[in-house]
Amino acid sequence: MELIVAVYDDWGIGRDGTQPITLSADRRFFRETTRGCLVIAGRRTMEDFPGKKPLPGRVNAVLTRSDGEFPGFTVCRGPEEAAKLAKEQGRVFVIGGGSVYRQMLPYCDRAYVTKIHVRPESDTFFPNLDVMEDWEIEKRLLSGEESGIAYEMLLYKRKEQ
Ligand SMILES: NC(=O)c1ccc[n+]([C@@H]2O[C@H](COP(=O)([O-])OP(=O)(O)OC[C@H]3O[C@@H](n4cnc5c(N)ncnc54)[C@H](OP(=O)(O)O)[C@@H]3O)[C@@H](O)[C@H]2O)c1
């Protein structure tokens, strides 16, 4: 399983249920990378999708403990159930948010990380892969600047044991 995330300089990823700063280059990178794949999101992240609808061109799964209806989503009751679903699919991306990244990280061996070089106030964070001994940068994929904000896309991989 893989994951994709956009982080600010302090590895913050969001505030008040949304991302305070987004870049169209990153949205495009997300769309291109995850197209045709299964994407797994937490219920709070799903509520931030446009119209709270499944992302088009992808198979969508939502993690929730609630009994509510989630049309267009496969419902998973926990990380184990999401991991089981992932085994039945081709390429699978964990797409957040904070609690789902944390719980699903042990199942992931690749992480596509967009570093957006700003530091807005966040209330939700991603684990800092740069200080985690079992993760390393495999490739620098892209970099650029948008509206005066520098960004880079990096591919991290779990180190082989
Ligand atoms: N920068 C990025 O790339 C990026 C990407 C995605 C999200 N985000 C940001 O991350 C923030 C949201 O993250 P978050 O941590 O607050 O919420 P989240 O992880 O998106 O969703 C949390 C919800 O997922 C469900 N859930 C979590 N663990 C579960 C488990 N073990 N079993 C069953 N259901 C489980 C629960 O839903 P129920 O309450 O329904 O039970 C829980 O309330 C937002 O600010 C968003 O913008 C950033």
The ligand as a MOL file (V3000), in Angstrom:
LIG
                    3D

  0  0  0     0  0            999 V3000
M  V30 BEGIN CTAB
M  V30 COUNTS 48 52 0 0 0
M  V30 BEGIN ATOM
M  V30 1 N -2.3890 17.6910 3.5520 0
M  V30 2 C -2.9320 16.5650 3.1040 0
M  V30 3 O -2.4270 15.9110 2.1920 0
M  V30 4 C -4.2040 16.0870 3.7320 0
M  V30 5 C -4.8530 14.9580 3.2300 0
M  V30 6 C -6.0330 14.5340 3.8310 0
M  V30 7 C -6.5340 15.2370 4.9100 0
M  V30 8 N -5.8750 16.3230 5.3670 0 CHG=1
M  V30 9 C -6.3700 17.0690 6.5310 0
M  V30 10 O -6.4430 16.2130 7.6600 0
M  V30 11 C -7.4810 16.7030 8.5250 0
M  V30 12 C -8.4300 15.5710 8.8490 0
M  V30 13 O -7.7210 14.5890 9.5750 0
M  V30 14 P -8.3700 13.9730 10.9150 0
M  V30 15 O -7.3260 13.1620 11.5850 0
M  V30 16 O -9.0400 15.0580 11.6840 0 CHG=-1
M  V30 17 O -9.5510 13.0780 10.3430 0
M  V30 18 P -9.5590 11.8200 9.3040 0
M  V30 19 O -8.3990 10.9310 9.6130 0
M  V30 20 O -9.7440 12.3050 7.9310 0
M  V30 21 O -10.9370 11.1280 9.7150 0
M  V30 22 C -11.1650 10.7500 11.0430 0
M  V30 23 C -12.3640 9.8340 11.0620 0
M  V30 24 O -12.0420 8.5890 10.4230 0
M  V30 25 C -12.7190 7.5420 11.0830 0
M  V30 26 N -11.7330 6.6380 11.6890 0
M  V30 27 C -10.4830 6.9290 12.1090 0
M  V30 28 N -9.9040 5.8280 12.6400 0
M  V30 29 C -10.8150 4.8340 12.5450 0
M  V30 30 C -10.8200 3.4690 12.9380 0
M  V30 31 N -9.7500 2.8950 13.5350 0
M  V30 32 N -11.9210 2.7410 12.7050 0
M  V30 33 C -12.9990 3.2780 12.0860 0
M  V30 34 N -13.0590 4.5760 11.6990 0
M  V30 35 C -11.9850 5.3360 11.9320 0
M  V30 36 C -13.5870 8.1790 12.1590 0
M  V30 37 O -14.8180 8.4870 11.5230 0
M  V30 38 P -16.2180 8.5480 12.3320 0
M  V30 39 O -16.0950 9.7310 13.2430 0
M  V30 40 O -17.2420 8.6930 11.2660 0
M  V30 41 O -16.3410 7.2570 13.0870 0
M  V30 42 C -12.8090 9.4450 12.4740 0
M  V30 43 O -13.5900 10.4650 13.0560 0
M  V30 44 C -8.1660 17.8360 7.7890 0
M  V30 45 O -7.6450 19.0750 8.2200 0
M  V30 46 C -7.7800 17.5840 6.3330 0
M  V30 47 O -7.7800 18.7510 5.5500 0
M  V30 48 C -4.7290 16.7590 4.8020 0
M  V30 END ATOM
M  V30 BEGIN BOND
M  V30 1 1 1 2
M  V30 2 2 2 3
M  V30 3 1 2 4
M  V30 4 1 4 5
M  V30 5 2 4 48
M  V30 6 2 5 6
M  V30 7 1 6 7
M  V30 8 2 7 8
M  V30 9 1 8 9
M  V30 10 1 8 48
M  V30 11 1 9 10
M  V30 12 1 9 46
M  V30 13 1 10 11
M  V30 14 1 11 12
M  V30 15 1 11 44
M  V30 16 1 12 13
M  V30 17 1 13 14
M  V30 18 2 14 15
M  V30 19 1 14 16
M  V30 20 1 14 17
M  V30 21 1 17 18
M  V30 22 2 18 19
M  V30 23 1 18 20
M  V30 24 1 18 21
M  V30 25 1 21 22
M  V30 26 1 22 23
M  V30 27 1 23 24
M  V30 28 1 23 42
M  V30 29 1 24 25
M  V30 30 1 25 26
M  V30 31 1 25 36
M  V30 32 1 26 27
M  V30 33 1 26 35
M  V30 34 2 27 28
M  V30 35 1 28 29
M  V30 36 1 29 30
M  V30 37 2 29 35
M  V30 38 1 30 31
M  V30 39 2 30 32
M  V30 40 1 32 33
M  V30 41 2 33 34
M  V30 42 1 34 35
M  V30 43 1 36 37
M  V30 44 1 36 42
M  V30 45 1 37 38
M  V30 46 2 38 39
M  V30 47 1 38 40
M  V30 48 1 38 41
M  V30 49 1 42 43
M  V30 50 1 44 45
M  V30 51 1 44 46
M  V30 52 1 46 47
M  V30 END BOND
M  V30 END CTAB
M  END
